[in-house]
Amino acid sequence: MEASSGSETDGDFNGMSIFPLIETVVDGGSEVLPAFGRPISVSAVFKSDRQGRFVEFFRIYRPTDKNEKLEPFKRCYLHLSQVVKIGPKLQMWVVEDSDANEGPSQSMSFGLQCCLQRASNAFYSAIQEFKNNGTKLETVASTDANTLAKNKFEEKIDPSSAKMYFHYYGQLLHQQNMLQDYVRTGTYYAAVIENHADFHGKVVVDVGAGSGILSLFAAQASAKHVYAIEASAMADNARLLIAGSPSLSQRITVIHGKVEEVELPEKADILISDPMGTLLVNERMLESYIIARDRFLVPNGKMFPSRGRLHMAPFRDELLYGEIANKALFWQQKNYYGVDLTALRDKAFQGYFSQPVVDAFDPRLLIAQPVIHDIDFVTAKEEDFFEIDVPLQFKSSVSAGVHGLACWFDVLFDGSAVPRWLTTSPGSPTTHWYQIRCLISQPLCVLAGQPVTGRLHMIAHSSQSYTVHLTLSASSMTPDLNGVGGTQTSTVELDLKEPYYRMTQFPAYAWFQQEQTQQPVSSSLLLRYDSV
Ligand SMILES: C[S@@+](CC[C@H](N)C(=O)[O-])C[C@H]1O[C@@H](n2cnc3c(N)ncnc32)[C@H](O)[C@@H]1O
């Protein structure tokens, strides 16, 4: 029997899914797989032929010998198979293909004991996925013990955070929210279509495909094939959406899994993704983008986007400061139903100032030129995002009270025809990221021309976000005890995971902006995952 799709992988471990096997269980008393004295793994390769989709099993001895000749020992047609998952064990009821086993076809049952629950889950999903959807991939997931051990996502991210995160992105309303950010989606569309030559005839990987919108754009730009990788349940909806465009769907394969885990049958010429969170790095998805680059992109392949810049500038905003400080006033009460609340006043005050404020503000509130922290996605290492330390140096353009640091970002689509920036800066049409402001609880007083210095130190945490340490300083006009000019310094620690959404409270500015740009500001714009 000839496999009609894909290349033969005999003797070649590339492109195979390897399922570690530590035990075999056989119904009916006879052993299907001999007991081996040394560890073996079973690899599964998914293929199609005229009779349907099948999975072919190979034995691999460890340590892996790349020259070892691999012989398939079992070929199972999936429409005739049932697989049941019992913990890390998989029980398969199959009708074996006679050609693969040099004997008559026979129905039988056998068990695969995976060494990890995750391996069994991945193998089970791979079987179901191929059975139901017949992805064009020969392999769907890699669950090799080594790969599993190295699964970078699970190593660093708290499972409960990941569960909530992918649950969030698994809901259509949140994907819709991003799609309805016309500044964002329109810029991606323009960047792809204007630079269609970068996509024409190319293999593309959509990193975190969500609804599949960027994959569809890439296919519209004549990509040869697009692999749309999505870890949340949205992958099923992406499949439906893509199937609605038959002329494009032929060239798109949706793969349900994390970019850190899945295997692709070929390398990509170009990656496309929207991995940006508030303050650029929130959600820690940029790390997955970098991992995808290292796993899938050909040397010198393109990345859309290829560069991100974080902009930071001091601002004054008496109104905002008062609003945040006033929130803690509740704890000032000495007779709240007979209870003195003041013991918690300071904590409450600190708590409110530890929340980054998310809204769109008037750029006239900025009092100095921004400092820029540039990140090259083409060369950055995953570890670069674990800790980000930015020294700050500004020159105040006015005499004012400094209430904190305002931050926004932009990213570059470095197309060979038309380079294009997507910006979230104040004064530009509002995006669903808005801008972020980190308030300091003790404002600084500065004069025009006076330097303001400081440090923005961000430390990644396992809840897919960052703890932000901000320090701002300026020299003080008031002499200290020794009669020398002192320094005013204010420090604050913020949790980027716990922002304060203030979007409803900028109608005047939204209106002003609308007037300026003729760009509708949708009141339905909410933030992305941060709003969970
Ligand atoms: C900001 S959304 C972008 C969705 C879509 N690309 C778009 O532009 O509308 C990011 C998507 O990436 C997915 N994602 C995040 N981390 C991932 C990972 N490590 N592997 C696969 N998908 C991931 C999320 O579930 C989410 O759907």
The ligand as an ORCA input file, in Angstrom:
! r2SCAN-3c Opt
* xyz 0 1
  C      -3.519     38.558     20.970
  S      -4.233     37.108     20.415
  C      -4.042     37.288     18.666
  C      -5.010     36.448     17.881
  C      -4.929     36.614     16.380
  N      -3.613     36.301     15.887
  C      -5.277     38.014     15.965
  O      -4.378     38.740     15.565
  O      -6.440     38.389     16.071
  C      -2.995     35.937     20.838
  C      -3.423     34.500     20.602
  O      -2.299     33.682     20.805
  C      -2.668     32.524     21.516
  N      -1.458     32.067     22.239
  C      -0.821     32.684     23.251
  N       0.269     32.000     23.625
  C       0.323     30.921     22.808
  C       1.230     29.829     22.697
  N       2.282     29.732     23.507
  N       0.990     28.899     21.748
  C      -0.087     29.010     20.916
  N      -0.986     30.002     20.994
  C      -0.783     30.958     21.919
  C      -3.784     32.986     22.430
  O      -4.605     31.925     22.833
  C      -4.490     34.009     21.566
  O      -5.552     33.453     20.847
*
